[in-house]
């Protein structure tokens, strides 16, 4: 039973290691080809040392130390790129570490999509204020809702690609999806 399983696992592991001998040596600090570059000794030592502990940053309760490292690195990168990380000034930059470039790109697309739809969601929430079944923004007064709906935005006119200032309540979906982010 179990000894046969151990034997099979050892056989499979050795077979996999034999096949992996044909891989490009990305693991080596001396390999400088393709998209990879020399990995620094501190990075290698940090990786090897951290492998012995939980690296799942899904929740700060499960990874209090590495989550604090992630926050620190995110702030260092923001500061290095010139973004504000000082509490006394707004907006305040932040960042987090992903497992690689593909995940970073997917997260950037996800965030961009969500930002793009915020104007539609805000208008829908404000317009639904009088709906008795809606509990989205009941903490606002009717006057605050009216101020939000009357707030004027610079939007593109579809026909001639010119911009015009019109109230949020009069903007159509195309206009709200094509607001200038700046």
Order of alpha helices (4+ residues) and beta strands (2+ residues): alpha-alpha-alpha-alpha-alpha-beta-beta-alpha
